[in-house]
Amino acid sequence: MSDNVRLRFAPSPTGGLHLGGVRTALFSYLFAKHHHGAFVLRIEDTDRNRFVEGAEEYITNSLVWCGIVPDESPEKGGDYGPYRQSERKANYRQYAEQLVENGYAYYAFDTKEDLEKMRADFKSDTNPSPQYDKTTRMSMNNSLTLSAEETTKLLDTNTPHVIRIKVPENESIRFNDMIRGDIANDSNLLDDKVLLKADNMPTYHLAVVIDDYLMKISHVFRGEEWLPSAPIHVLLWKYLGWEDIAPQWAHLPLILKPDGKGKLSKRDGERLGFPVFPLSWDGHEGYKERGFLADAFVNMLAALGWNDGTENEMFSLAELIEKFDSTRINKAGAKFNYEKALWYNAEYVKQKEAAELLPAVQLELKKAGLAKSDEEVLPVLKMVQERITLLPDAVKEMHYFFQQPTDVDEQSIQGKWSDAHATFYAALLDHWGSIDWNKESLETTFKEIAKAQEMKIGAVMLPFRVMLVGGKFGPGVFDIAQFLGFEEVKARVSKYL
């Protein structure tokens, strides 16, 4: 490989970016960077009927959050722009006309009624859904059935028309997929796809080939749902005279539902209670808003259908770039496992320096009305860091350090309380008022007084924790007491005594 390696991610701005789309972008980015190449973001916005306002910005923001930063894009520009298909409109018709001139495509003037009649006329038990193909094309209103004079007249009078590819008969259309190996398609099973629509905008099939050619794309990673379109693209690269420089394709396996039965969808996330978008979109919570760290999210996505051949599961983005090998991508679909996603996030939270987590944790505390200084929050974060799975968990794990608990698990103490407990805590507070306030001294005196009063450590430790934090949770109880200070500990214990 060389610096000529160029990969593109080319989403349509028709909605939010699904997990599968992010993974396609990620694998494209990793391959490009592993081979010291370029990663390009191209927006395929030729389908104006499905265009959604704000979708392009959402796609860009999602990639930025993940750290998948394009080298060329609509925002950054580059030597191969424009990077929106709608701004490249002038490029497409000339190539479509070239295909017509060379006999590889034709003008079709069929109306909606013509197409409906064809489907009705050719419908049979063996062909319930007739297509515009080798069987039907010669019965339609196109430049194959019309004379040259009739065709010219229709074009000169701006009669609405499309340009369709003329798929050859009885050919095996082959290409080599980087993941799936040699793939062959029977041309007789393909229809004559529209290449240029009546509004002069290209369809995906024409635009993707021309743009990949003009942008010098060397490799294309896309989902396996595009496999049925691949033979049309192979034909176009051949018919346009670019067969020798066509990109290498890699059709990625699907991300499957947790039970493995079908492609993961937005509805599955709604049904099972997990996000399917990186950022919130159209009322649907994203992974960022759920409390995931971007690098944990990226690591989780990389593991869906790829591994480095070892037992290791944790990779930074830099390590993924270094180790990414397309031959390690699985052919089979990858089941999505939300519990595994949570595991990744918890592991990343544990491994980060507390100071690195601090800004995100501060946002969660402020949302909960717990605005505290960095100097106050940082030592607490270090104590509870290993207990946090999602960032909002920080509030649950930290709030009792800054305010007295309002919900107290009294049931865990009831039935085990006696006058001896009250005597113990009264003596403890009396003694603690005159010692050096650190966790070692607190633990030593706690045990000494328990022994002197013949109280079992466990019998007095649990109530003490509940008095301080409200339940049977939290880090070391003497760490908590040290942070709170004598006056706050005394206030909380005295309240429950």
Secondary structure, DSSP 8 states (H G I E B T S, - for coil): --TT-EEEE---SSS---HHHHHHHHHHHHHHHHTT-EEEE-B----GGG--TTHHHHHHHHHHHHT---SBBTTTB-TT---BGGGGHHHHHHHHHHHHHTTSEEEE---HHHHHHHHHHS--SS-SS--SSTTTGGGSSBTTTS-HHHHHHHHHTT---EEEE---SS-EEEEEETTTEEEEEEGGG----EEE-TTS-B-HHHHHHHHHHHTT--EEEEEGGGGGGHHHHHHHHHHTT-GGG--EEEEE--EE-TTSSSB--HHHHHHHT---BSS-BTTB-BHHHHT--HHHHHHHHHTSSB--SSS-----HHHHHHH--GGGB-SS-EE--HHHHHHHHHHHHHHS-HHHHHHHHHHHHHHTT----HHHHHHHHHHHGGG-SSTTHHHHHHHHHHS--SS--GGGTTTS--HHHHHHHHHHHHHHTTS--SHHHHHHHHHHHHHHTT--HHHHHHHHHHHHHSSS-SS-HHHHHHHH-HHHHHHHHHHH-
